Amino acid sequence: MKDVRILIFVFIALILVFGFFIFRNTLVNNSIFENYFNNYFTDSSVEEEIANSSRDFEENISEIETKDFVDKNEYWRERIELALAHTSCLELPRQEFPDNYYTGPLTDAHLHIPAIPDWPIGEQPDNESLIGRFEGPEAYLGFNIKMSEIACTIKNEGTHKNFAFFPVYDEDISSALLEIWDRTMKEYPEYFTSFIMSSGDDENLRGFPTVDSKTLNSMLRDYPSLFKGYGEIGLYERENGGSRSLSPDSKMLKDIYHVVRGYDLAVYFHLGEGQKNAFEKVLSENPDINFVWHGDQLSIQEIEDILSKHPNAYYGVDAFWGHDQDFFLLFVSGETKDEYLKELNYNFDRILNYAVNDWKYAVERHPDQFVWGIDRGDTVWNYDLDVGRAQVRLARAFIGSLNPEVQERIAYKNAQKIVRL
Ligand SMILES: [Zn+2]
């Protein structure tokens, strides 16, 4: 009896529901009720409206994003192509050298390459951007110097496989720079050995002289075989309220050695004051990584002490200034090349003698651990051929003064060993 009652109840319920839908459909076909019912019972027009407007919104957003993306790409694209634009490079007659000069292959193991500018396209750079760290006219790739011009200088000064410190920053500009270095190495593999100079936000007291290991890894990941080295990274305290000094055995750098090892990179440091012990600890802890350093923070005796104890340590000799601070300043901050070249030519023998007296015996005692470098890059005319040739002349005179058995090693063989060429 109970089952029959349930069946009747279900039957009535079905009729009611069915009837309601017939009633509703009749009404919605009637224009007077259409909107009311659509809104009230189904919300279909509201849904449609929401769907439409959200579609519009998404389209707008993606239009904005695409536009932004395209603009951003175009923004960097133009600068990438300007940096890599070709210039004609005449092959000039080679320099003639006296008989006692070294004339074999030569690697400049300290060559800074400028970045592209990051000021807005179409805008003029402010004066501050145009003045370099030492107040000289700052170089910008694609603005006042092209990669093809630097390559042309390298070719005609007669150096090869130079340790090129390619800047990469943890900003928007990063992928544009990486593309430039990748294309540079494809075009000029004989002139450069690529180092990633991933400087951090070092103008800031809270910043660091390098990016952290995670960021470095993300830069290297995109071009895993592009770089042979990491550096130059200056571990010294920056002037004018910039970043503090960073110890070679800090946690930040220990994490970086891990990344460096993964990509089989050499490391190039400019040490800070009082970092000898920490550096030696790092050299002992990472015997499989080759470390090069330069700078006048340590005495020649201290440098030799490190080299004697650590076969994975190398020192870059580049201080050919004849103990003359003004002459150094002329190289990094002079308005033009003329005054620097005039001084160099006038004082050539004096400067050479200082270099020989300072370094000859140290190099001969550690023939497998010294490299030579110019440290070009603070002002745009540093890349001029006359400057390159004058520096090469000085280097060939200096190397020529060394024991003949040592000459090729400091000239290029040690550099090759450092990056396992
Ligand atoms: Zn340097």
Residues whose N, C-alpha, C, O or C-beta is under 5 A from the ligand:
A	BS01	ZN	E232 D375
